C-alpha cells in the first residue's frame, strides 16, 4: 500500500467571497476549496501514511496536495516546455538535455538586441537583455532540477498561519515566499543559533519570525517592519515571545539595536539603493565577532545592479561563508511573466520557445550565510 504526504509546494489562495480559501499546489496550479476541517484532515500527512477513506482526501490527492514516491505526470508547464524545446532544437532526450540543446541554439541564433531608444525609457534589463535570457534558462533549469521530486516534512501549522497573512502590497516591494521556503530558512538559521541568541528580522513579509518562535522557545526574536498591517498581524500571532516595531529602515536601526544581535536575516528589495540600506542596517545590528551571522535571501541576476551587491558586502565587512543556490521560492506572477516576455519579444527573441521558457511557476533566490569581518 502506498504512503502519501503533504507536498512541499502547498500554499493557500483566497477567493472572491469573504472567508473563501483554497489549498493549492503551487507547482501544478491545482487546488481544492478548503473548509474548517481541511487542515485537520491533512495534519496527519506531515509524515508518510496510507490514504484515509475520505472523499475529500481523494480530491486532495487528485489536486496534488498529497504526493508519494509513485510515478506521476509532470506539471503542464513541463509538458509544454518539452514540446517547445523539441520543436525548437530538433533534439531528443530528458527535459534537462533538451534545455541544454535549446540554450546553445538560442544563444547562437535568438538573443535579443539591447534597447536602442532613450536610456531614460528603459530599465536595466532592457539595456542588458542577456540578463533576462540568463534568468529564463537558470530558473527553468532550477525548477527541473530541484522541484520535480517530492519532499517530506512540511509544517502544516505554518501553512495555516500563512493563510491569514495580510494581502501583499507592491508599494513596499513585497514578494511572498512559499511556506516551505520559510520553514527551510529557519532550519538553516537554527543550525547557527545557540540557546538564548538574539535574532533580528529586517522586514518580515515572509513570516520568518513567526516560524522561529513556533520552532523553538530558545531565542529572543525582534522584527523591524514598515507595513502597519503586517506589524499588527505579527504582534497578534507572535504574542509575548515576539517584539515587533513599525520602522522605516531608511532611517537606520534604532540605537538600542546596534551591535546587539547574534543573527540578522533579511530579504531586501532588489533596487540598488534599497539593497544597500538593508545591508547597512544588518551590519550595524550584528554583534562584533566571528560567530555573528547574516542570512540574506536574494538573486543577484535580477538585482538592479548586481555588481554593487558584492561591493556593498565587502565595504560593510560582510563575508559570504556559505551560499545555497535556488533556495527560496516565490510565485512567478503573471504580471512579471508578461513584462519579461514582452521585453524579450520586443527586442527580437522568438515567441517560441521564449514563452515556454518563462512558464516555470517559481522565482528563485539564493540564500547567503555571511559573517561580520570587523
C-alpha positions in Angstrom: 0.0 0.0 0.0 1.4 3.4 -1.0 2.1 6.1 1.6 1.3 9.8 1.0 2.5 13.1 2.5 2.0 16.8 2.1 3.6 18.4 -1.0 6.3 20.9 -0.3 4.5 23.2 -2.7 1.4 23.6 -0.5 0.0 27.1 0.0 -3.3 28.8 0.2 -5.2 31.3 -2.0 -8.2 33.5 -1.2 -11.3 33.5 -3.4 -13.7 36.4 -4.2 -16.1 35.5 -1.4 -15.3 36.5 2.2 -13.6 33.6 4.0 -13.2 31.5 0.9 -9.8 29.8 0.8 -8.3 27.2 -1.5 -5.4 24.9 -0.7 -3.2 24.6 -3.7 -0.1 23.0 -5.2 1.9 26.0 -6.5 4.0 23.9 -8.9 0.9 22.3 -10.6 -1.5 25.2 -10.2 -4.1 22.8 -8.8 -6.4 23.5 -5.9 -9.2 22.3 -3.6 -11.6 24.5 -1.8 -10.8 24.4 2.0 -13.3 24.2 4.8 -13.0 24.3 8.6 -11.9 20.6 8.7 -9.4 20.7 5.8 -6.3 21.4 7.8 -7.3 18.7 10.4 -7.8 16.2 7.6 -4.3 17.0 6.2 -2.5 17.2 9.5 -1.6 13.5 9.8 0.2 13.6 6.4 3.2 15.6 7.6 4.7 12.2 7.7 4.0 9.4 5.2 0.9 7.2 5.8 -1.7 5.4 3.7 -4.6 7.4 2.3 -7.6 7.5 4.6 -11.1 6.5 3.5 -12.3 10.1 2.9 -13.6 11.5 -0.4 -12.1 14.9 0.4 -8.7 13.3 0.7 -9.2 11.7 -2.7 -9.8 15.2 -4.1 -6.7 16.5 -2.3 -4.7 13.7 -3.9 -6.1 14.5 -7.4 -5.1 18.1 -6.8 -1.5 17.0 -5.9 -1.8 18.3 -2.3 -0.7 14.8 -1.3 2.2 13.1 -3.1 4.1 9.9 -2.9 7.0 8.2 -4.5 4.9 6.6 -7.2 5.4 7.9 -10.7 3.3 10.9 -11.5 2.7 13.2 -14.5 4.8 16.4 -14.5 3.1 19.8 -14.3 1.6 21.1 -17.5 4.3 23.7 -17.8 6.9 20.9 -18.1 4.9 19.1 -20.9 4.6 22.4 -22.8 8.3 23.2 -22.3 9.4 19.7 -23.6 7.3 20.0 -26.7 8.5 23.5 -27.5 12.2 22.6 -26.9 11.9 19.5 -29.1 10.5 21.6 -31.9 13.0 24.4 -31.5 16.2 22.4 -31.1 15.3 19.2 -33.0 16.9 17.3 -30.2 15.6 14.3 -28.1 16.3 13.4 -24.5 15.4 14.3 -21.0 14.0 17.8 -20.2 17.4 18.9 -18.9 19.1 17.6 -22.0 16.6 19.4 -24.2 17.1 22.6 -22.3 20.9 22.4 -22.8 20.5 21.9 -26.5 17.9 24.7 -26.8 20.1 27.1 -24.8 23.1 26.5 -27.1 20.9 27.3 -30.2 19.1 30.2 -28.5 22.3 31.9 -27.6 23.6 31.5 -31.1 20.5 32.5 -33.1 17.8 34.1 -30.9 19.5 36.5 -28.5 17.5 39.8 -28.0 19.0 43.1 -29.1 19.8 45.7 -26.5 17.2 48.5 -26.3 18.2 51.2 -28.8 15.9 54.1 -27.6 16.5 56.8 -24.9 18.1 55.3 -21.8 15.5 57.0 -19.5 12.8 54.9 -21.1 14.5 51.5 -20.4 15.3 49.7 -17.2 18.5 47.7 -16.7 17.0 44.5 -18.0 16.2 46.2 -21.4 19.6 47.7 -21.6 21.2 44.4 -20.8 18.6 41.8 -22.1 21.1 39.0 -21.9 20.4 39.1 -18.1 16.7 38.1 -18.9 18.0 35.2 -21.1 20.3 34.1 -18.3 17.4 34.3 -15.9 15.0 32.3 -18.1 17.4 29.4 -18.6 18.6 29.5 -15.0 15.2 29.4 -13.4 13.8 26.8 -15.8 16.8 24.6 -15.1 16.3 25.2 -11.3 12.7 24.1 -11.5 13.5 20.9 -13.5 16.4 20.1 -11.1 15.0 20.9 -7.7 11.2 20.8 -7.8 10.3 17.5 -9.5 10.9 15.2 -6.6 8.5 15.2 -3.6 10.0 16.2 -0.2 8.6 15.3 3.2 8.1 17.2 6.5 6.1 20.3 5.5 4.8 22.1 8.6 1.1 22.4 8.1 0.7 24.7 11.1 2.9 27.2 9.3 0.8 26.9 6.1 -2.3 27.7 8.1 -0.7 30.8 9.7 0.4 31.9 6.2 -3.2 31.6 5.1 -4.2 34.6 7.3 -1.4 37.0 6.5 -2.3 40.4 5.0 -2.5 41.0 1.3 0.8 41.7 -0.5 1.5 45.4 -1.0 3.5 46.3 -4.1 4.3 49.8 -2.7 6.5 48.0 -0.1 8.1 45.8 -2.8 6.7 42.7 -1.0 7.0 39.3 -2.7 5.8 36.5 -0.5 7.8 33.3 -0.5 6.3 29.8 -0.1 5.7 28.4 3.5 8.2 25.6 2.7 10.8 28.3 1.9 10.3 30.0 5.3 10.5 26.6 7.0 13.8 25.7 5.3 15.3 29.2 6.1 14.5 28.8 9.8 16.1 25.3 9.8 19.3 26.7 8.3 19.3 29.6 10.8 18.8 27.3 13.8 22.0 25.5 12.8 23.9 28.7 13.5 22.0 29.7 16.7 22.7 28.9 20.3 20.1 28.9 23.1 19.5 32.5 24.3 20.5 34.0 21.0 19.0 37.3 19.9 17.6 37.4 16.3 16.6 40.4 14.3 14.4 40.2 11.2 14.6 43.2 8.9 11.3 43.2 7.0 9.2 40.1 7.6 6.7 39.6 4.8 7.9 36.0 4.7 6.9 35.5 8.4 10.3 34.2 9.4 9.9 35.5 12.9 6.7 33.5 13.5 8.3 30.3 12.2 11.2 30.9 14.5 9.1 31.4 17.7 7.0 28.4 16.7 10.0 26.2 16.2 11.7 26.9 19.5 11.5 29.0 22.7 15.3 29.3 22.8 15.6 32.6 21.1 14.7 36.3 21.5 13.2 37.5 18.2 12.7 41.1 17.2 11.3 42.5 13.9 11.6 45.8 12.2 8.8 46.1 9.7 7.3 49.1 7.7 3.9 47.7 6.7 1.4 48.5 9.5 -1.0 45.7 8.6 1.9 43.2 8.8 3.1 44.7 12.1 -0.4 44.1 13.6 -0.5 40.6 12.2 2.9 39.6 13.6 2.0 41.1 17.0 -1.2 39.1 17.1 0.3 35.8 16.0 3.6 36.1 17.8 2.3 37.1 21.2 4.7 38.0 24.0 7.6 36.0 22.5 7.9 38.4 19.6 8.8 42.1 19.7 7.7 44.0 16.6 8.4 47.6 15.8 7.0 49.6 13.0 10.0 51.2 11.5 11.4 52.5 8.2 14.9 51.2 7.6 15.8 54.2 5.6 16.3 55.8 9.0 18.8 53.1 10.1 18.3 50.8 13.1 17.4 52.3 16.5 20.4 52.9 18.7 19.3 50.2 21.2 19.5 47.6 18.4 23.0 48.4 17.2 25.7 45.7 17.7 23.1 43.7 19.7 22.2 40.6 17.6 23.7 37.2 17.1 21.9 36.7 13.9 20.1 39.0 11.4 18.0 37.9 8.5 16.6 39.8 5.6 15.1 39.5 2.1 15.7 43.0 0.9 14.4 45.0 -2.2 16.1 44.4 -5.5 16.7 48.1 -6.2 20.3 49.0 -5.6 19.7 51.7 -3.0 17.2 49.5 -1.2 19.6 46.6 -1.0 22.3 48.9 0.4 20.4 50.3 3.3 19.1 46.9 4.3 22.6 45.5 4.3 23.8 48.6 6.2 21.2 48.0 8.9 22.1 44.3 9.1 25.8 45.1 9.6 25.0 47.8 12.2 22.8 45.3 14.1 25.2 42.4 14.3 27.3 41.8 17.4 31.1 42.1 16.7 32.8 38.8 16.5 33.3 35.8 14.2 30.1 33.9 15.3 27.6 36.6 14.3 25.6 35.8 11.2 23.6 37.5 8.5 21.3 35.3 6.4 20.5 37.0 3.2 18.0 35.9 0.5 18.4 37.4 -2.9 19.0 36.5 -6.6 21.9 38.6 -8.0 20.8 38.1 -11.6 17.7 40.2 -11.1 19.1 42.9 -8.9 19.1 46.3 -10.4 22.9 46.5 -10.1 24.3 43.0 -9.3 27.9 44.1 -9.2 27.0 46.6 -6.5 25.9 43.8 -4.2 29.4 42.3 -4.0 30.9 45.8 -3.5 28.4 46.6 -0.7 29.1 43.3 1.1 32.8 44.0 1.0 32.5 47.6 2.1 30.3 46.7 5.1 32.7 44.0 6.3 30.3 41.1 5.4 31.9 37.9 4.2 30.0 35.1 2.5 30.6 31.9 4.4 28.1 29.6 2.6 25.8 30.0 -0.4 22.7 27.9 -1.1 21.6 28.3 -4.7 18.0 28.5 -5.7 17.0 28.1 -2.1 14.0 30.4 -1.8 10.9 30.1 -3.9 8.3 32.8 -4.7 5.3 32.8 -7.0 6.3 34.0 -10.5 3.2 36.0 -11.0 1.7 36.7 -14.4 2.4 40.4 -14.2 6.2 39.8 -14.1 5.9 37.0 -16.7 4.1 39.2 -19.2 6.6 42.0 -18.6 9.6 39.7 -19.2 8.1 38.1 -22.3 7.1 41.4 -23.8 10.7 42.7 -23.2 12.3 39.7 -24.9 9.8 39.7 -27.8 10.2 43.4 -28.3 13.9 43.1 -28.5 13.8 40.3 -31.1 13.6 37.0 -29.4 11.1 34.4 -30.9 7.8 33.7 -29.2 8.6 30.0 -29.1 10.4 28.7 -27.0 10.7 32.0 -25.1 7.1 31.8 -23.9 7.6 28.2 -22.6 10.9 29.1 -21.0 9.1 31.7 -18.9 6.4 29.1 -17.9 8.0 27.9 -14.7 6.0 28.6 -11.5 8.6 30.0 -9.2 11.1 32.8 -8.9 14.2 31.6 -7.1 16.7 33.3 -4.8 19.9 32.2 -3.3 20.4 32.0 0.5 23.7 33.5 1.7 25.2 33.0 5.2 27.5 35.9 5.9 29.9 36.6 8.8 30.9 40.0 10.1 34.6 40.6 9.4 35.4 43.5 11.7 
